[in-house]
Amino acid sequence: MRKVIISLLAAAMLTACTRQNDISEAIDRQVAHYPQTAMQDIYKSFYQDRFGSEHMINDTAAVREYLSYELAVAVTDSVPNPYYEMVGAQGRCVRVYLRCVNEELLTEGQLLDAFIRSAKSANLPELSWADEWAHIEQAAREAGVPCTEEESQLLRQAAQGNRAVHHSDAYRNAYHPHYRIVKRTIFENELKTLIEQ
């Protein structure tokens, strides 16, 4: 019996270490690709991984109208974003950049449909988001992501309420992010091959 308990404890510790490594690697990847990343951008990436885009879907007609508007804005951006990228450490969701539509790799309808279906299939996290965020924030601080105490408090309050945040001003100004969040399974089954043709 004692060997079983020790084995279970060892497995739990290994899982926790692996999870922390995944978090650190995801943060390092984001900071390397987007040096203007602030703590709220880290929060946004991990939040999108846990909650998907459900918080953005209230009125599908408005969602469709805003996508059309944002596609027009994205055309004028001087910063070419990637076609897609994973968010967070778990990779449950993918940011699909509007560049895919503007370069005619996807249609507006294909992206909109995938986005709406992804939002409807979102699952709530099993663990407390506030607890999860505390671990992520600590790893981000260790990676040197800048954050004032006031920003930290605001993000902790957002995490307590399971609320989304916007990208930081520095991130928006540097990278002009225009994308939609798509569940990874939908992305891989329906969109990825179209984008990579």
C-alpha positions in Angstrom: 0.0 0.0 0.0 2.8 2.4 0.9 4.4 1.8 -2.6 1.1 2.7 -4.2 0.8 6.0 -2.2 4.4 6.9 -3.0 3.9 6.2 -6.7 0.7 8.3 -6.8 2.5 11.2 -5.0 5.4 10.9 -7.4 3.1 10.9 -10.4 1.2 14.0 -9.1 4.5 15.8 -8.6 5.7 14.9 -12.1 2.4 16.2 -13.6 2.7 19.5 -11.6 6.3 20.0 -12.8 5.4 19.2 -16.4 2.4 21.6 -16.2 4.7 24.3 -14.9 7.2 23.7 -17.6 4.4 23.9 -20.2 3.4 27.3 -18.8 6.9 28.6 -18.8 7.5 27.4 -22.4 4.3 29.1 -23.6 5.3 32.4 -21.9 8.8 32.2 -23.3 7.4 31.5 -26.8 5.0 34.5 -26.6 7.7 36.9 -25.3 10.2 35.8 -27.9 7.7 36.3 -30.7 6.0 39.4 -29.3 8.6 41.4 -27.2 6.1 44.1 -26.3 4.0 41.5 -24.4 2.7 42.8 -21.0 1.2 40.7 -18.2 -2.3 41.3 -19.5 -1.3 39.9 -22.9 -0.1 36.7 -21.1 -3.4 36.7 -19.2 -5.3 37.0 -22.5 -3.5 34.1 -24.1 -4.0 31.7 -21.2 -7.6 32.9 -20.7 -8.4 32.2 -24.4 -6.9 28.8 -24.0 -9.1 28.0 -21.0 -12.4 29.7 -22.0 -12.2 30.0 -25.8 -14.3 32.8 -27.3 -17.6 32.2 -25.5 -17.4 35.7 -23.9 -17.6 37.3 -27.3 -20.7 35.7 -28.7 -24.0 37.4 -27.6 -25.5 38.4 -31.0 -24.3 36.5 -34.1 -25.5 39.3 -36.4 -23.3 41.8 -34.5 -20.4 39.3 -34.5 -20.7 39.0 -38.3 -20.9 42.8 -38.8 -17.9 43.4 -36.5 -15.9 40.8 -38.4 -16.6 42.6 -41.7 -15.5 45.9 -40.2 -12.3 44.3 -38.7 -11.4 42.7 -42.0 -11.4 46.1 -43.6 -9.2 47.5 -40.8 -6.8 44.5 -41.0 -6.1 45.2 -44.7 -4.4 48.5 -43.9 -2.2 47.1 -41.1 1.5 47.3 -41.9 2.4 44.4 -39.6 1.9 41.0 -41.1 0.7 38.7 -38.4 1.1 34.9 -38.7 -1.8 32.9 -40.2 -2.4 31.2 -36.9 -0.9 30.3 -33.5 -1.8 28.3 -30.4 -2.7 30.2 -27.3 -1.8 29.3 -23.7 0.0 26.2 -22.6 -2.7 23.6 -23.3 -3.3 24.5 -26.9 -7.1 24.0 -26.7 -7.6 27.0 -29.0 -6.0 28.7 -31.9 -5.8 32.3 -32.9 -6.7 32.4 -36.6 -5.6 35.8 -38.0 -7.9 37.7 -40.4 -5.0 37.8 -42.8 -6.2 34.3 -43.8 -9.4 35.8 -45.1 -7.8 38.9 -46.7 -5.4 36.6 -48.6 -8.3 34.4 -49.6 -7.0 31.2 -47.9 -10.4 31.1 -46.0 -13.7 32.8 -46.7 -15.2 35.1 -44.2 -18.0 32.6 -43.8 -15.7 29.7 -43.0 -13.9 31.7 -40.3 -17.1 33.1 -38.8 -18.7 29.6 -38.7 -15.7 28.1 -37.0 -15.5 30.9 -34.5 -19.2 30.7 -33.6 -19.2 26.9 -33.3 -16.0 27.1 -31.1 -17.7 29.6 -28.8 -20.7 27.3 -28.4 -18.6 24.3 -27.6 -16.4 26.0 -24.9 -16.0 24.1 -21.6 -15.6 25.8 -18.3 -12.3 25.1 -16.6 -12.3 22.3 -14.0 -10.0 24.2 -11.7 -10.5 27.8 -10.4 -9.3 30.2 -13.0 -8.0 32.5 -10.2 -5.8 29.7 -8.8 -4.6 28.8 -12.3 -3.8 32.5 -13.0 -1.8 32.8 -9.8 0.6 30.1 -11.1 0.8 31.6 -14.6 1.4 35.1 -13.2 4.3 33.8 -11.1 5.9 32.1 -14.1 5.5 35.2 -16.2 7.1 37.3 -13.4 10.0 34.8 -13.4 10.3 35.2 -17.1 10.6 39.0 -16.7 7.2 40.0 -18.1 6.7 43.6 -16.8 3.8 44.2 -14.4 3.0 46.9 -11.9 1.3 46.1 -8.6 -1.8 47.9 -9.8 -1.9 45.9 -13.1 -1.4 42.7 -11.0 -4.4 43.5 -8.8 -6.6 44.3 -11.8 -5.7 41.0 -13.4 -6.3 39.1 -10.1 -9.8 40.7 -9.9 -10.5 39.8 -13.5 -9.4 36.2 -12.7 -11.7 36.0 -9.7 -14.6 36.9 -11.9 -13.5 34.7 -14.8 -13.4 37.9 -16.9 -11.6 38.5 -20.2 -9.2 41.4 -20.8 -8.1 43.3 -23.9 -4.5 43.3 -25.2 -2.3 45.9 -23.7 -1.9 49.2 -25.6 1.8 48.5 -26.3 0.9 45.1 -27.8 -2.0 46.5 -29.9 0.2 49.3 -31.2 3.1 47.0 -32.0 1.3 44.0 -33.5 -2.2 45.1 -34.6 -3.7 41.8 -33.6 -6.8 40.9 -35.7 -7.9 37.3 -35.2 -10.7 35.0 -34.1 -10.3 32.2 -31.6 -11.2 28.7 -32.9 -11.2 25.5 -31.0 -8.2 23.5 -31.9 -10.2 20.4 -33.0 -12.3 22.5 -35.4 -9.2 24.3 -36.7 -7.3 21.1 -37.4 -10.2 19.3 -38.9 -11.5 22.1 -41.1 -9.2 25.1 -41.5 -5.6 24.1 -41.2 -5.3 22.3 -44.5 -7.0 25.2 -46.3 -4.5 27.7 -44.8 -1.4 25.5 -45.5 -2.2 24.6 -49.2 
